[in-house]
Amino acid sequence: MGVGRFVYTPILPLMHIQAGLTAGAGANLATANYAGYLLGALAGIAIPALVRSTAVLRTSLAALTGSLAAMPATQDTSAWFVLRLSAGVASALIFVIAVSSLLSHLREHPAHLPGWAFGGVGAGIALSGLLVLALHWLGPLADWRTAWYVSAALAALLGAAAWNLRPEAAPPATRRETPGGTGVHRWFTALFVSYALEGVGYIVAGTFLVSAIEQSSPGWAGSGAWVLVGLAAVPSAALWAWLGRRWSRPGLLLAALVIQAAGIALPALITGVPAALVSAALFGGTFIGISTLALATGAQLRFPRSVALLTAGYSVGQMLGPLVVTPLLRHGYHQALLLAAAVVLAAAAAAAVLRTGFPGRTTMTRRASPEPSAPVTGDESAGLPEAGRGR
């Protein structure tokens, strides 16, 4: 899923130069992928049987790989739109099934193991960056079509390794919880607003960071930075989950959002390779961690269907992000990154509300019974094994 969903980012500059893709059309293709991801996530929520189906997993693996292989077969923007939409649906279903299986089968194991498993998303990002970086060294022997074909081959290999993944079994019936009053509603509203804004800001960087870096740095720097994003993301979920056991999750969420905002703004303010690499490390080290903390915080609040609601808000934010910055792209990508950083800072401001009187585990346990199992539907689920352990 890390390859199938995120390889578009390092290939995008090649498509601008070699395939005649405009900046606005590139943003629309990104939005198509995020819209598909939302559809797939909602399908996993509405039809829980999908999450427990081996057939759906294998069909999604094949569909995602096929969508990558079909991208270089055409230069029609409408066809690309459909392919990226279908890739988003397949990516979401793969992730829903994988996460649900992971949390089900590792329930009795140390909580850091799911965090490391979520590092697979980062590993896929790093592999997609290495793929395009290798093409830079091949020069005229490789182009944007080659990038898509090789990414499809890589996805096929990884899909084969995932082919026999066992989906989770049907969960036992559990009693739904009741929210604990107006305080919980206030905290959850602040969390929802923060996480939806993070979806807007994070996806702008996740889509255009490589293109922005390549505007003012050598061609290899963008793909190299994307590799670093992936490498930094590999341990981040486990790290933030571990920190969430020792410090307040609202405080950690605020800190992570401020760090991410700085990382997104950095290449727009300072040109050169060092700034690009620092930006990549800060962004890669926080975007999965923020999701980890946000979903764990929602679960700690015992708000009904918190995972589903937060994921929906986050996914809508991802859809809106590229559309919001499209008018700025005619001037390059730096203004878009600055706007994205400002949105993430607004998310940090909303998260700051959580720090006022936020309840600890003991308080929430008295108010409600545990939340029933729900499909986990995004890159944002790594913290769920830690739910309820924050102070």
BELVENNOR-V146332 format. One record per residue. N is the residue number from 1. SS is DSSP state (alpha for helix, beta for strand, coil for the rest). PSI is psi in degrees with one decimal (NA if undefined). Layout:
# BELVENNOR-V146332
{{N:SS:PSI} {N:SS:PSI}}
This chain:
# BELVENNOR-V146332
{{1:coil:-36.2} {2:alpha:-38.9} {3:alpha:-52.6} {4:alpha:-33.4} {5:alpha:-34.1} {6:alpha:-5.5} {7:alpha:-21.2} {8:alpha:-34.3} {9:alpha:-52.3} {10:alpha:-21.2} {11:alpha:-23.1} {12:alpha:-46.6} {13:alpha:-36.7} {14:alpha:-39.3} {15:alpha:-33.0} {16:alpha:-46.5} {17:alpha:-43.6} {18:alpha:-27.3} {19:coil:-0.2} {20:coil:20.6} {21:coil:126.8} {22:coil:163.7} {23:alpha:-41.5} {24:alpha:-41.6} {25:alpha:-36.1} {26:alpha:-39.6} {27:alpha:-37.9} {28:alpha:-38.8} {29:alpha:-38.8} {30:alpha:-43.7} {31:alpha:-38.2} {32:alpha:-42.0} {33:alpha:-41.1} {34:alpha:-34.0} {35:alpha:-41.8} {36:alpha:-39.1} {37:alpha:-40.8} {38:alpha:-43.4} {39:alpha:-44.3} {40:alpha:-40.3} {41:alpha:-43.0} {42:alpha:-34.7} {43:alpha:-39.1} {44:alpha:-30.2} {45:alpha:-45.2} {46:alpha:-31.2} {47:coil:83.3} {48:alpha:-24.8} {49:alpha:-27.4} {50:alpha:-36.5} {51:alpha:-19.8} {52:alpha:18.7} {53:coil:119.5} {54:alpha:-36.8} {55:alpha:-41.1} {56:alpha:-41.1} {57:alpha:-50.5} {58:alpha:-38.1} {59:alpha:-40.6} {60:alpha:-40.1} {61:alpha:-44.8} {62:alpha:-41.0} {63:alpha:-40.7} {64:alpha:-45.9} {65:alpha:-43.2} {66:alpha:-36.3} {67:alpha:-34.1} {68:alpha:-44.3} {69:alpha:-27.8} {70:alpha:-17.3} {71:alpha:-44.7} {72:coil:-2.9} {73:coil:-7.5} {74:coil:161.8} {75:coil:20.7} {76:coil:122.5} {77:alpha:-35.5} {78:alpha:-40.1} {79:alpha:-41.2} {80:alpha:-39.9} {81:alpha:-47.1} {82:alpha:-41.2} {83:alpha:-41.8} {84:alpha:-31.7} {85:alpha:-46.9} {86:alpha:-35.1} {87:alpha:-36.0} {88:alpha:-43.8} {89:alpha:-48.5} {90:alpha:-40.5} {91:alpha:-44.2} {92:alpha:-45.0} {93:alpha:-40.8} {94:alpha:-45.2} {95:alpha:-39.5} {96:alpha:-47.9} {97:alpha:-44.3} {98:alpha:-44.1} {99:alpha:-46.1} {100:alpha:-41.1} {101:alpha:-44.0} {102:alpha:-50.9} {103:alpha:-29.3} {104:alpha:-47.1} {105:alpha:-17.9} {106:coil:18.7} {107:coil:-37.2} {108:coil:7.4} {109:coil:167.0} {110:coil:140.8} {111:coil:-19.4} {112:alpha:-20.1} {113:alpha:-47.1} {114:alpha:-36.3} {115:alpha:-44.1} {116:alpha:-36.7} {117:alpha:-37.5} {118:alpha:-16.9} {119:alpha:-13.2} {120:alpha:-32.8} {121:alpha:-45.8} {122:alpha:-39.2} {123:alpha:-39.5} {124:alpha:-38.8} {125:alpha:-45.3} {126:alpha:-42.1} {127:alpha:-39.2} {128:alpha:-37.6} {129:alpha:-40.8} {130:alpha:-37.7} {131:alpha:-51.4} {132:alpha:-33.8} {133:alpha:-40.3} {134:alpha:-36.3} {135:alpha:-32.5} {136:alpha:-38.6} {137:alpha:-23.8} {138:alpha:-17.5} {139:alpha:-132.3} {140:alpha:-11.2} {141:alpha:-17.2} {142:coil:146.3} {143:coil:-167.5} {144:alpha:-32.9} {145:alpha:-43.8} {146:alpha:-39.4} {147:alpha:-44.4} {148:alpha:-41.2} {149:alpha:-43.3} {150:alpha:-37.9} {151:alpha:-36.2} {152:alpha:-40.3} {153:alpha:-41.7} {154:alpha:-42.9} {155:alpha:-36.8} {156:alpha:-41.6} {157:alpha:-45.4} {158:alpha:-36.1} {159:alpha:-37.3} {160:alpha:-38.8} {161:alpha:-29.4} {162:alpha:-0.6} {163:coil:-36.9} {164:coil:18.4} {165:coil:134.9} {166:coil:115.6} {167:coil:163.9} {168:coil:155.0} {169:coil:165.1} {170:coil:129.4} {171:coil:151.3} {172:coil:154.3} {173:coil:134.9} {174:coil:158.9} {175:coil:133.3} {176:coil:148.1} {177:coil:162.2} {178:coil:132.9} {179:coil:151.3} {180:coil:27.4} {181:coil:-173.3} {182:alpha:-30.4} {183:alpha:-43.2} {184:alpha:-41.5} {185:alpha:-42.0} {186:alpha:-45.7} {187:alpha:-41.6} {188:alpha:-37.3} {189:alpha:-44.3} {190:alpha:-41.9} {191:alpha:-44.0} {192:alpha:-46.9} {193:alpha:-44.1} {194:alpha:-45.4} {195:alpha:-35.6} {196:alpha:-41.8} {197:alpha:-37.9} {198:alpha:-38.3} {199:alpha:-40.4} {200:alpha:-51.7} {201:alpha:-43.3} {202:alpha:-39.3} {203:alpha:-27.0} {204:alpha:-46.7} {205:alpha:-40.4} {206:alpha:-22.1} {207:alpha:-40.4} {208:alpha:2.5} {209:alpha:-44.8} {210:alpha:-45.5} {211:alpha:-39.0} {212:alpha:-42.3} {213:alpha:-40.1} {214:alpha:-12.2} {215:alpha:-30.2} {216:alpha:13.5} {217:coil:167.1} {218:coil:155.0} {219:alpha:-32.4} {220:alpha:-18.6} {221:alpha:-37.4} {222:alpha:-49.8} {223:alpha:-37.1} {224:alpha:-39.6} {225:alpha:-36.0} {226:alpha:-36.0} {227:alpha:-43.5} {228:alpha:-36.8} {229:alpha:-47.8} {230:alpha:-43.8} {231:alpha:-38.8} {232:alpha:-29.4} {233:alpha:-25.1} {234:alpha:-52.4} {235:coil:-3.2} {236:alpha:-40.2} {237:alpha:-44.2} {238:alpha:-40.1} {239:alpha:-48.3} {240:alpha:-34.2} {241:alpha:-39.3} {242:alpha:-43.2} {243:alpha:-32.8} {244:alpha:-16.2} {245:coil:-13.6} {246:coil:-24.6} {247:coil:165.7} {248:coil:130.1} {249:alpha:-42.1} {250:alpha:-40.7} {251:alpha:-41.7} {252:alpha:-39.1} {253:alpha:-44.2} {254:alpha:-46.5} {255:alpha:-43.9} {256:alpha:-38.3} {257:alpha:-41.1} {258:alpha:-42.5} {259:alpha:-43.7} {260:alpha:-41.9} {261:alpha:-42.4} {262:alpha:-42.0} {263:alpha:-38.6} {264:alpha:-39.8} {265:alpha:-25.9} {266:alpha:-51.1} {267:alpha:-16.9} {268:alpha:-22.6} {269:alpha:-31.7} {270:coil:121.6} {271:coil:164.5} {272:coil:161.5} {273:alpha:-44.0} {274:alpha:-45.0} {275:alpha:-38.1} {276:alpha:-41.3} {277:alpha:-39.3} {278:alpha:-43.1} {279:alpha:-45.8} {280:alpha:-42.0} {281:alpha:-42.4} {282:alpha:-41.7} {283:alpha:-47.9} {284:alpha:-33.3} {285:coil:-5.3} {286:coil:-27.5} {287:alpha:-36.2} {288:alpha:-35.9} {289:alpha:-39.6} {290:alpha:-42.4} {291:alpha:-41.3} {292:alpha:-50.1} {293:alpha:-40.3} {294:alpha:-46.4} {295:alpha:-36.2} {296:alpha:-36.8} {297:alpha:-42.7} {298:alpha:-41.4} {299:alpha:-35.9} {300:alpha:-32.9} {301:alpha:-13.7} {302:coil:29.2} {303:coil:136.9} {304:coil:131.0} {305:coil:38.6} {306:alpha:-41.1} {307:alpha:-46.6} {308:alpha:-45.0} {309:alpha:-44.8} {310:alpha:-41.4} {311:alpha:-40.2} {312:alpha:-45.5} {313:alpha:-41.1} {314:alpha:-43.0} {315:alpha:-39.4} {316:alpha:-40.7} {317:alpha:-40.2} {318:alpha:-38.0} {319:alpha:-39.6} {320:alpha:-30.6} {321:alpha:-59.3} {322:alpha:-33.8} {323:alpha:-38.8} {324:alpha:-37.9} {325:alpha:-4.5} {326:alpha:-43.0} {327:alpha:-21.8} {328:alpha:-14.7} {329:alpha:-17.9} {330:alpha:-17.8} {331:alpha:12.0} {332:coil:-169.5} {333:coil:-10.4} {334:alpha:-41.7} {335:alpha:-36.3} {336:alpha:-41.0} {337:alpha:-39.4} {338:alpha:-40.6} {339:alpha:-40.9} {340:alpha:-41.5} {341:alpha:-39.0} {342:alpha:-38.8} {343:alpha:-40.5} {344:alpha:-35.5} {345:alpha:-36.3} {346:alpha:-37.6} {347:alpha:-38.1} {348:alpha:-38.6} {349:alpha:-40.5} {350:alpha:-38.4} {351:alpha:-29.5} {352:alpha:-28.2} {353:alpha:-32.1} {354:alpha:-24.0} {355:coil:-11.3} {356:coil:102.3} {357:coil:21.6} {358:coil:133.5} {359:coil:150.9} {360:coil:-177.4} {361:alpha:-42.6} {362:alpha:-42.9} {363:alpha:-45.6} {364:alpha:-33.7} {365:alpha:-37.5} {366:alpha:-29.3} {367:alpha:-28.2} {368:coil:157.1} {369:coil:163.7} {370:coil:148.5} {371:coil:138.3} {372:coil:158.8} {373:coil:137.8} {374:coil:152.1} {375:coil:136.3} {376:coil:127.9} {377:coil:40.1} {378:coil:-176.4} {379:coil:3.8} {380:coil:27.9} {381:coil:3.7} {382:coil:-21.2} {383:coil:-1.9} {384:alpha:-33.7} {385:alpha:-21.0} {386:alpha:3.3} {387:coil:133.5} {388:coil:0.0} {389:coil:-8.5} {390:coil:161.4} {391:coil:NA}}
